[in-house]
Amino acid sequence: MALPVTQAAVLRALDGLPLRVRTGTGLSSVVAVLDGGRPGPAVLLRGDMDALPLAERTGLPYASQVAAAMHACGHDTHVAMLISAARLLCDRRDALAGHVIFMFQPGEEGPGGARPMIDEGLLTAANTPVHSAFALHITASNASGVVTCRPGPMMASSDTFVVRVTGRGGHGGMPHEAIDPVPAAAAMVGALQTMITRRVGVAEPAVLTVGKITAGTTTNIIPGHAVLEGTIRALAETTRSLVHTELRRVCEHTGAAYGCQVDVTVNSGYPVTRNDDTIGRHVVDLAKRVLGARHAETMAHPLMGAEDFAYVLREVPGALAFLGASPPGVAPAEAAPNHSDHVVFDESAMEYGVVMYAAYALDALR
């Protein structure tokens, strides 16, 4: 979460504006507050600003010059859009009945910057209650300039797990003299997928993926240990808790059937990103009003990715929306997606994001 260069760039861009600006103490965050011309509540606008540990391969003239660091999720566009919206709103401060909190957040890609910013007083920065919060996230997988949002669950929770299976090592040619943890681990992979389909209701989406299996050193040795690592995604906290419980039960009992000891560790990550029902619908209506009907859509389904803006939405009502930015001449389904080392965003879409940030604040603080 150390982004001193980006933090300095944000501070330079905000310099001279009528804002109360402060920086984080434990992370490279920036919080700026605009006081409107009349008293009223506060509205929070978020722009995250970290990159991914990825070598950029777009070949663009402005490609990242930092080794193994790329804005492959478009967070640099979030910063640019939020700064531009701040300038627009500063010019219209007399029209605001309240305050705007601009949240420039590091660490969304991990380990998470929203929670530390809240702990450092983000939601009290305006010295008045926060009425609502709004964030945009750009995506190359949607049509350029189209804002999509929905009421209720928007993105999934994200947890990781480690299952350590302990047997007894031995000679690969004499497995009956050992306790082989590899077949036990393999059985767990299949059993966990069955668990998802048989213990989780079909109307309660959940994903469990074993992404890494580690065991052994060579072909003729039965190892003493095998390790499974993976991720759990859910769209409801009750489902999330159920999968955690069933993961332990399935792995421990499967391990016992093979004579192995099993240790399961679940590391809780971001919670479910849940939009306020009213505000989720309002964002789509607002986009229709200020951008035009063809630039607004209600998302049919949540995404199983995760977002730490969820922590803000746990504290105050609000919404996260997506801004499409598929490159010109490329169908969204064919565009390199976010987190790809080839992803490119249509910069012309950013003007729609600037408008949405500013319009949200102006509408809320009329």
Disulfide bonds with the S-S distance in Angstrom:
none
